[in-house]
Amino acid sequence: MTPTEPLAHTQAAPAPPDATDDLLPTGATGTLRGAAVDVDARRAGRIVAALAIAALAVTGVCMAVAAHQANAQITTLRQHGVPVEATVTGCVSLVGGSGSNVAGFQCTATYTVAGATYSATVPGIAPHQVGDRVGGIVASGDPALFTTPAALASSQPSSRAYLVPAGLVLAAGVAGGLMASRRRRRRWGGGLDRPAHRLPVGTAARGVA
């Protein structure tokens, strides 16, 4: 009887090293990560500032145009206004700041000029009944431009209407100028306009020797 030989403890053969492991430096892992996006915060800040300056300038220009149109309408009604009689067709209440109080009423009326019927908002917040007659003034060359004698008497063309728009445009111009000046100083400080430093003649030859 052949003696039983002891069973040999078998182990799995180690897996061959991956060829890509040789390409990784010592201590580095093989996990790949996406490249981080480098956001230029300074450039983004300049873009936001430029947009804000542009919005300020556009707002000032729009306000100036509106002020010019308002002054022109007042002048036209004063110089070329003709009386009309308007009939109130309806009113809606205007709610106050608290939301529970009525601050006034906004009424609409219709009137006829040269056979054409127009509809306009009655200036003021006074209440009216449907069918009430309201005296009005319209421009002879533009019958759609309507107001009341009381509203026209309290309105005057004024140059003060241009103060706020002019201030906004001026502020935008100053801010834009400061921004451009700061950018130029930053470029000059970065050495873009500095002459290159040159070594004295013969320095290289002595270094070689």
C-alpha positions as CSV (number, residue, x, y, z in Angstrom):
1,M,0.0,0.0,0.0
2,T,1.5,3.2,-1.1
3,P,1.7,5.8,1.6
4,T,-0.5,8.8,1.0
5,E,1.6,11.8,-0.1
6,P,0.8,15.0,1.6
7,L,-1.3,17.3,-0.4
8,A,0.6,20.3,-1.7
9,H,-1.0,23.7,-0.9
10,T,-1.6,25.3,-4.3
11,Q,-1.8,29.0,-4.8
12,A,-3.1,30.9,-7.8
13,A,-0.4,32.3,-10.0
14,P,0.0,36.1,-9.7
15,A,-1.6,38.0,-12.6
16,P,0.9,39.5,-15.0
17,P,1.5,43.2,-14.4
18,D,-0.5,45.5,-16.5
19,A,1.5,47.2,-19.1
20,T,-0.1,50.5,-18.2
21,D,1.3,50.4,-14.7
22,D,4.8,51.1,-16.0
23,L,3.5,54.3,-17.4
24,L,2.3,55.6,-14.0
25,P,4.9,57.3,-11.7
26,T,5.6,55.8,-8.4
27,G,2.9,56.4,-5.8
28,A,0.4,57.5,-8.5
29,T,-3.0,56.0,-8.8
30,G,-4.6,55.0,-12.1
31,T,-7.8,56.9,-11.5
32,L,-8.4,59.4,-14.2
33,R,-10.0,62.7,-13.3
34,G,-11.5,65.4,-15.5
35,A,-9.5,68.5,-15.9
36,A,-10.7,71.3,-13.6
37,V,-12.2,74.3,-15.3
38,D,-10.1,77.4,-14.5
39,V,-12.5,80.3,-14.3
40,D,-10.9,83.7,-14.7
41,A,-12.8,85.6,-11.9
42,R,-11.1,88.8,-12.8
43,R,-12.3,88.7,-16.4
44,A,-15.8,87.7,-15.3
45,G,-15.9,90.7,-12.9
46,R,-14.9,93.0,-15.7
47,I,-17.6,91.7,-18.0
48,V,-20.3,92.1,-15.2
49,A,-19.1,95.6,-14.5
50,A,-19.2,96.5,-18.2
51,L,-22.7,95.2,-18.5
52,A,-23.8,97.2,-15.5
53,I,-22.3,100.3,-16.9
54,A,-24.0,99.7,-20.2
55,A,-27.3,99.1,-18.5
56,L,-26.9,102.4,-16.6
57,A,-26.2,104.3,-19.7
58,V,-29.1,102.8,-21.6
59,T,-31.5,103.6,-18.7
60,G,-30.3,107.2,-18.7
61,V,-30.9,107.5,-22.4
62,C,-34.4,106.0,-22.3
63,M,-35.3,108.3,-19.4
64,A,-34.0,111.3,-21.4
65,V,-36.1,110.3,-24.4
66,A,-39.2,109.9,-22.3
67,A,-38.6,113.3,-20.7
68,H,-38.2,114.9,-24.1
69,Q,-41.5,113.3,-25.4
70,A,-43.4,114.5,-22.3
71,N,-42.1,118.0,-22.7
72,A,-43.0,117.9,-26.4
73,Q,-46.5,116.7,-25.7
74,I,-47.1,119.5,-23.1
75,T,-45.9,122.1,-25.6
76,T,-48.0,120.7,-28.4
77,L,-51.2,120.7,-26.3
78,R,-50.5,124.2,-25.1
79,Q,-49.9,125.6,-28.5
80,H,-52.2,123.5,-30.7
81,G,-54.8,122.1,-28.3
82,V,-58.5,122.1,-29.2
83,P,-61.4,121.4,-26.7
84,V,-63.5,118.2,-26.9
85,E,-66.1,116.6,-24.8
86,A,-65.5,113.1,-23.6
87,T,-67.9,110.5,-22.2
88,V,-66.8,108.3,-19.3
89,T,-67.1,104.6,-20.2
90,G,-65.8,103.0,-17.1
91,C,-63.6,103.2,-14.0
92,V,-61.4,100.8,-12.0
93,S,-60.3,101.3,-8.4
94,L,-56.6,101.8,-7.5
95,V,-55.5,99.9,-4.4
96,G,-53.2,101.6,-1.9
97,G,-49.9,100.3,-0.5
98,S,-51.6,98.2,2.2
99,G,-53.8,96.4,-0.3
100,S,-57.0,97.1,1.5
101,N,-57.5,100.8,0.9
102,V,-58.7,102.4,-2.3
103,A,-56.3,105.1,-3.3
104,G,-58.3,106.4,-6.2
105,F,-59.9,105.6,-9.6
106,Q,-58.6,105.3,-13.1
107,C,-61.3,106.1,-15.6
108,T,-61.5,105.9,-19.4
109,A,-63.5,108.0,-21.8
110,T,-64.3,108.2,-25.5
111,Y,-64.6,111.3,-27.7
112,T,-65.1,112.1,-31.3
113,V,-62.9,114.3,-33.5
114,A,-63.6,114.8,-37.2
115,G,-65.9,111.7,-37.3
116,A,-63.3,109.4,-35.7
117,T,-63.9,108.0,-32.2
118,Y,-60.9,107.8,-29.7
119,S,-60.5,106.3,-26.3
120,A,-58.2,107.7,-23.7
121,T,-57.5,107.6,-19.9
122,V,-58.8,110.5,-18.0
123,P,-56.0,112.2,-16.0
124,G,-56.3,112.2,-12.3
125,I,-57.7,109.7,-9.8
126,A,-61.1,111.3,-9.1
127,P,-64.1,108.9,-9.4
128,H,-66.6,109.3,-12.3
129,Q,-69.9,107.7,-13.1
130,V,-70.4,105.9,-16.5
131,G,-71.9,108.4,-18.9
132,D,-70.4,111.5,-17.2
133,R,-69.3,114.3,-19.5
134,V,-65.6,115.4,-19.1
135,G,-64.1,118.4,-20.8
136,G,-60.8,117.6,-22.5
137,I,-58.2,119.0,-24.8
138,V,-56.6,117.2,-27.7
139,A,-53.8,118.1,-30.1
140,S,-55.1,119.3,-33.4
141,G,-52.5,117.4,-35.3
142,D,-52.7,114.3,-33.1
143,P,-56.2,113.8,-31.8
144,A,-55.1,110.7,-29.8
145,L,-53.2,113.0,-27.5
146,F,-55.8,113.8,-24.8
147,T,-55.7,115.6,-21.4
148,T,-57.9,117.7,-19.3
149,P,-57.7,121.5,-18.7
150,A,-56.8,121.0,-15.1
151,A,-54.0,118.5,-15.9
152,L,-52.6,120.7,-18.6
153,A,-52.6,123.8,-16.3
154,S,-50.5,121.9,-13.7
155,S,-48.0,120.7,-16.3
156,Q,-45.1,122.7,-17.5
157,P,-42.2,121.8,-19.8
158,S,-39.2,121.6,-17.5
159,S,-35.5,121.0,-18.0
160,R,-35.3,119.4,-14.6
161,A,-36.7,116.3,-16.2
162,Y,-33.3,115.7,-17.7
163,L,-31.3,115.9,-14.5
164,V,-31.7,112.3,-13.5
165,P,-31.1,110.9,-17.0
166,A,-28.0,113.1,-17.3
167,G,-26.8,112.0,-14.0
168,L,-27.1,108.3,-14.9
169,V,-25.3,108.8,-18.2
170,L,-22.6,110.8,-16.5
171,A,-22.1,108.1,-13.9
172,A,-21.9,105.5,-16.6
173,G,-19.3,107.5,-18.4
174,V,-17.2,108.1,-15.3
175,A,-17.4,104.5,-14.3
176,G,-16.4,103.4,-17.8
177,G,-13.4,105.8,-17.8
178,L,-12.2,104.6,-14.4
179,M,-12.5,101.0,-15.6
180,A,-10.5,101.6,-18.8
181,S,-7.9,103.6,-16.8
182,R,-7.5,100.9,-14.3
183,R,-7.1,98.3,-17.0
184,R,-4.4,100.4,-18.7
185,R,-2.5,100.8,-15.4
186,R,-2.7,97.0,-14.8
187,R,-1.2,96.4,-18.3
188,W,1.6,98.9,-17.8
189,G,2.3,97.5,-14.3
190,G,2.6,94.0,-15.8
191,G,5.7,95.1,-17.7
192,L,4.2,95.3,-21.3
193,D,5.8,98.7,-21.8
194,R,9.1,98.1,-20.0
195,P,12.3,97.6,-22.0
196,A,13.9,94.3,-21.8
197,H,17.0,94.0,-19.5
198,R,20.2,93.5,-21.4
199,L,23.5,92.2,-20.1
200,P,26.6,94.3,-20.7
201,V,28.6,93.5,-23.7
202,G,31.2,90.8,-23.0
203,T,29.4,89.2,-20.1
204,A,28.6,86.1,-22.1
205,A,32.2,85.7,-23.3
206,R,33.5,85.9,-19.7
207,G,31.0,83.3,-18.6
208,V,32.2,80.9,-21.3
209,A,35.8,81.5,-20.4
